[in-house]
């Protein structure tokens, strides 16, 4: 929060609220995140090592620490010591953690956070009762969803529509629009299944032109052709009312463009009905591609849909027909104004 203020964000204390039901990521959780990745060796998940997974684990085990508990010094210190003791038994001397330093720092954090912390439930209920416009933005892709993603190579929470309700307590009958944000090609950071990944000059070109570097980790993203099997699967889970297709301009110089339209079993030749839960099935699957003509024309600067080359429009319309959802917004560049709206 101090960083936000230092960067010039004004009135932060009037604009940012933190739910008292949030769980706290401690330095102990962060250390454990790295140690758990080491335990997995070659099968590591590829986490950001920010302590998110271990924090969700302690939350599910009912021994995590909430923001509300942080304000009770006795409860906070007791629970933190219990966490540290448990992790120390598991990792021994590999866990390098100064609990006294953490306890000391949280004395200051209490005062820094006090004005931000609220009971979010009545705030959200009141906003809905007044028909206030509420925009909820997800932080991660649906294929990282704990329940429906490429498990175990997923995050620790629900990243799709379900997370909106469990995370905010919103009334599902009040939801008006559900926008699926879809990149014009596919990327992934870390381990896990990626059927359309291109370990060749295509993947390298997508990564270079698209500046595909992970924000949290600084790692290069894996790149490949757009996987419409995944997009359709995501749409079935989240019931999109519209798509926001981003980074169309990255495809501007490709003479031909492929999109995945199905997976089939390499041994039997049978088409899989959907994105499979079993990763071994996915590894044995062959991707069926549809090849479309590229446009070899810059799309950045296009103001309307019909300013786009006809091949680009054909690409968009193929996506819409396959998924069954209209691309209402189309991103054609890095600037805010590089956006075509078809509202």
Secondary structure, DSSP 4 states (H G I P E B T S, - for coil): -HHHHHTT-TTHHHH--EETTPBPPPHHHHHHHHHHHHHHGGG------SSHHHHHHHHHTT---BHHHHTSHHHHHHHHHHHHHHHHHHHGGG----HHHHHHHHHHHHHHHTTTEE-HHHHHHHHHHTT-------SS-GGG-TTTSSTTSS-SS--SHHHHHHHH---GGG----EEEEESSEEE-SSS--TTB--SHHHHHHHHHTT-B-TTT-PBPEEE-EEHHHHHHHHHHH--SEEEEE-GGGGTT-SEEEEEEEEEETTT-PBPSSS-S-HHHHHTEEEEEEEEE---S--TT--SGGGS-HHHHHHHHHHHHHHTS-EEEEE-SSSTT-EEE--
